[in-house]
Amino acid sequence: MMNHPIPTGWERCEQSLQKCFTFESFMHAMAFVNAVAELAEQQNHHPDITINYRTVSLHITTHDAGMLTDKDYRLAEAISLLLTD
């Protein structure tokens, strides 16, 4: 693994990148999850997603490598860009 900066707002916890997002409504949270799903499919790299009403928690790791890889940082950056529009 290369030494990557942790994307803004994300935390490194052991071998994953994690972030919680809170939205104004359940439907906004679900729209975000659907957008994340599209990105994940495009990158063929899928986060663990937990939805609690208006809060979405994401955990990204490369399961088959057992550690963080470039894929994790790229996906976290792409997810962060979803909310900058």
TARAJO-V441594 format. One record per residue. N is the residue number from 1. RES is the residue in three letters. SS is DSSP state (H for helix, E for strand, L for the rest). D_LAST is the distance of its C-alpha to the last C-alpha in Angstrom with 1 decimal. Layout:
n	res	ss	d_last
N	RES	SS	D_LAST
N	RES	SS	D_LAST
This chain:
n	res	ss	d_last
1	MET	L	30.2
2	MET	L	28.8
3	ASN	L	27.9
4	HIS	L	24.1
5	PRO	L	22.3
6	ILE	L	20.7
7	PRO	L	16.9
8	THR	L	15.8
9	GLY	L	16.5
10	TRP	L	18.4
11	GLU	E	22.2
12	ARG	E	24.8
13	CYS	E	27.5
14	GLU	L	30.4
15	GLN	L	29.2
16	SER	E	25.7
17	LEU	E	22.3
18	GLN	E	21.3
19	LYS	E	18.6
20	CYS	E	18.4
21	PHE	E	15.4
22	THR	E	16.4
23	PHE	L	14.8
24	GLU	L	16.2
25	SER	L	18.1
26	PHE	H	19.5
27	MET	H	17.8
28	HIS	H	14.3
29	ALA	H	15.7
30	MET	H	17.1
31	ALA	H	14.1
32	PHE	H	12.5
33	VAL	H	15.9
34	ASN	H	16.0
35	ALA	H	12.8
36	VAL	H	14.4
37	ALA	H	17.6
38	GLU	H	16.4
39	LEU	H	15.3
40	ALA	H	18.6
41	GLU	H	20.6
42	GLN	H	19.2
43	GLN	H	20.2
44	ASN	L	23.3
45	HIS	L	22.6
46	HIS	L	22.3
47	PRO	L	21.6
48	ASP	E	23.7
49	ILE	E	21.8
50	THR	E	23.3
51	ILE	E	22.2
52	ASN	E	23.8
53	TYR	L	22.8
54	ARG	L	19.5
55	THR	E	19.4
56	VAL	E	18.5
57	SER	E	20.2
58	LEU	E	19.7
59	HIS	E	22.4
60	ILE	E	22.3
61	THR	L	25.5
62	THR	E	27.5
63	HIS	L	30.2
64	ASP	L	32.6
65	ALA	L	32.6
66	GLY	L	32.9
67	MET	E	30.6
68	LEU	L	27.2
69	THR	L	26.6
70	ASP	H	24.2
71	LYS	H	22.7
72	ASP	H	21.7
73	TYR	H	19.9
74	ARG	H	18.0
75	LEU	H	16.9
76	ALA	H	15.9
77	GLU	H	13.8
78	ALA	H	12.1
79	ILE	H	11.6
80	SER	H	10.1
81	LEU	H	7.4
82	LEU	H	6.6
83	LEU	L	5.6
84	THR	L	3.8
85	ASP	L	0.0
